[in-house]
Amino acid sequence: MTMFQNWGDYWWPDQYEECLRNILHQTVTDGREIHDPDELARLERQLTTIRAAELIAHPEHVARTFDADHYHALHRWLFRDVYEWSGSPRVVTTLKGDSQFADPEDIDRLLDIVLNNLGDPARFRTQPRAEFLETLTSTFTGLLMIHPHLEGNGRTSRLFMQQVAEHAGYRIDWTQVPATQLVDATIDAFRLDPDALQRILHDITHPLQDSDRAALFRQRMRTVPQPGTPRTQPVSPQPPEHAAEQRATPTRRPYDQGNTTEHGPAL
């Protein structure tokens, strides 16, 4: 079992910041290690698609408790075939662009704050839609700012928010918004300007009717999670020989800027 204690531990030896260490040789390739980042991305996409479809058909696989355990369990379910660290909070400080994410030691504490504020989404069934959308926006923004895992946060957060919406009596159709528009809005929200993101969620969040459930299932089956690009970067990139010096230090990385279908973001 690999010990993930610094940035270098997440990469194959001699492929620092080129190809993430993965367990595909144990799960799907019959012992052949995957060192090609393009092949890793392709297999990651295929396997997370399968796992997402399985979760749609069998929601009992992940208990909807709407807390940190629920969020981590979704990530573990989606990426269990790809990464040994699936479902485990990252232990390094990361960033994307000029955005830094929550420090590793603060991840679970901040998740508790965000998700305690969310509470039981069922309460929104009897409350004004505007109040739900405000909470939906703040919760989604909080998850993206915390960025609990090294990779896959966008996919996990959107799936989590879809489950939140369903529990509250709504559905979110991520395919209604272009990927670039969602990315721009989440960047603004990260910078404490949530208006654009709230407008998007207003437009793509609809009351869930009984007649919608079959259509929602079909929509999800067509939605393909994509790998995030570009990959997360450490706060201070260091070569492998110095990676051990970068211990579980804070890391913040906003959202997966990939993770899109042809018409919009995937789950």
N, C-alpha and C positions, 0 to 999 in steps of 0.2 A: 504494500500500500504506500503510495507516494505521500510524503509530508509536504504540504504547501505552506511555506513560511515566508517566501519572498517572491518577487516578480519573476525571477529566473526559473522558479520551480514550475511555473505554468507552461513552460515551453519545452519542446524536445531539446535535449543536449545538442549543441552545434547548430541549432535552428532558433536561436534567441530572437524573439519578436518576428519570426517568420512563420512558424507553424505551431499551434497550441498542442501541447501534450494531450493525447486522447486515448480512449479505450476501445476504439473501433475494432482493433485486432482481437479483442476478447468477445465482442458482441455480434459483429456482422461480417468480418473479412477473413475469418478462419485463420487467424494468426498473423495475417499480413498487416504490419504497422502502416498507418497513414501519415506520411510526412509531407504530402503535397497540400498546401493550403486550399487550392481550388477543389481538390477532391474532398477534403475535409468539409468545406462549405457545402458542397453538393450533398454529401451523405448526411450532414447535420440537418439540412433542409428537409430531406426525405424522411429522416427518422423522427424529427420533431413534428412533421405533418402527420405521420402515423400515430404518434402518441397523442396529439391533439384530437384526432378523430376517435381514438379509443376512449379518451376522456369524455367526449361528447356522448358517445354511446353508453358509457359506464361512468357516470359522474360520481359514483360511490368510491372510486379509486382515490379521490382527494376530498377530504372533509371540508365543507364550506364553513369554516369557523371565522373567517374574515379577520384573522390576526396574523402575526409574523409566521407562525407555524404553517398556516394556510398558504401564504405567499411562497415560503421556501419549498413547501411540498409541491406546488405547481411547477416551480423551476426544476425540481428533482424529477418530476414526472416527464416533463418535456425533454430534458437533456440526459436522462439516465443512461442512454445507450452511447453517449458521446463523450462525456467528461466525468472523470472520477469525482470531481468536486461539485457536481450538480447538487443543488439544494443547499450548499454550504456558503455562508457569507464569505466574501473575498477577504483576504488578509493583507492586502497591499493597498497603497494609495494610488489612485488612478485619476485620469482626467481625459476629457475629449475637447479638443480645441482649447479655448481659454476657460472652460468650465471644469471645476474640480468637484468631486462628489464627497459624500459623507466619509469621515474617517472610519476605518475598519472597526475600531473599538466603540464607535457610536452607532453602528448600524442597527443593532437590535433595539437599543433604547429609542432611537428615532422612529423605527418602524412601529414600536408600541405607541408612541405619541400620535403618529399619523393615523394608525388603525383604531386606536381607542377613540379618537375624534370621529372616525367613521361610524363606529358602533355597529349595531345590527341594521343592515340596509332595509330590512322589512318595515322599519318604522316610516320609511318614506312613502309607503303605499297610501298613507292617509295624510300626507303633508303636501304642500304646494310643490309643483314641478320645479319652480325656480330655486327652491331651497335644496332640492336634490341635486340640481345641476351645479350649484355652488359647492356643495360637498364633494360631488364627483370631480370637479375641477381641482379642488385643493388636495384631494386624496391622490389623484393621478400625478399631479405636480410633485407632491411629496415623495411618492415612490420613485419617480425619475430622478429627483435630486439626491435621494439616498443612494440609489444605484447599488442594491445589496450584493449583486453577484458580478463576477468578472465579465461575463458575456450573457446575452439573452434577457437582459432586463426589459427591453421594449416589448418583446413577445410575452414575457411573463406578466408584465404590468397590464397590457391590453387584455389578456385573457382574464386576469384578476378583475379588472374593471368591468368586463363583460359579465362576469358572475355576480358582481355587485349590482349591476343594473338589473339583471334578471331577478335577483332576490328582492329588489325594490319594485318590480313590476314593469321594467323597461327593457328595451334591447338597444344595443349600440351597433350600428352598421359602419364599421371602419372603412368599408370599400367606398363610402360616399365622399371621402376626403382624400385629395391627392397627398402622396407621401411627403412631398416637399413642403406643402402647406402645414401639415401636422408638425413636421420637424421645426419649422420656423416658429410656430405657435408655442411649442414646448420650450424652445430656447427663450422666447420672451417670458414665459411663465417662470422659467428658472431664474430669470433676472427680475422677478417680482412684478411682472406685468401680465397677469393671467387673462386679460380680456379676450384676446384672439382665441385662446384655447377654449375658453368658456363659450364663445360664439360657435366654434366648431362642434363642441359637445352638444350644444343646444340644437344644432342642425341635424346631427346624426343619431340622436337619442330619441326613441319613440316609445309610447306606451306599448306594453306587450299584451296583445290580445290572444285569446285561445287559438284563433285561426292563424296566428303568426308562428306558432311553435314548430309546425312542420317546415315552414319556410325558413325559419331561423336555423333549423338543423341542416337543411340543404345548403344554406348560405355558408355555414361554418365548414361543411364538408368541402366547399369550393375554395375556402380561404387557406392559403399556403403560407405558413411562417417561413420567413427568409432569414438567413444569417445576417448579423449586424456588420456594417462596414462604415468607416474603417474600424479596426480593432482598437480597444482601449489602450491607452498609453500610460506608463507610470508617470508620476509627478516629475521625477528626475530620472530619465532613462539612463541605465547603467549597463555596461557589458556584463556577460555572465560571471566573469571572475570577481565582479564587485557586487553581484546581486545579493549575496548573503548579507551584505551590510544594510540592505533595505528591508528591514523586518516589518512585520505587520504595522505599517505606517498608514496614516489616513489616506483615503482615496475617494475621489468623487468623479463620476463620469455620467453625464446626462443620459441621453437616450440612444437606443440603437437607431442610427440614421438610415439603415437599410430596413429589413423586415417588411417589405412591401409586396403586395400583389401587383398585377398589371394596372389595376384601377385604384389602388389605395393600400394603406397599411393592412397587414394581416392581423390575426389575433395577437 
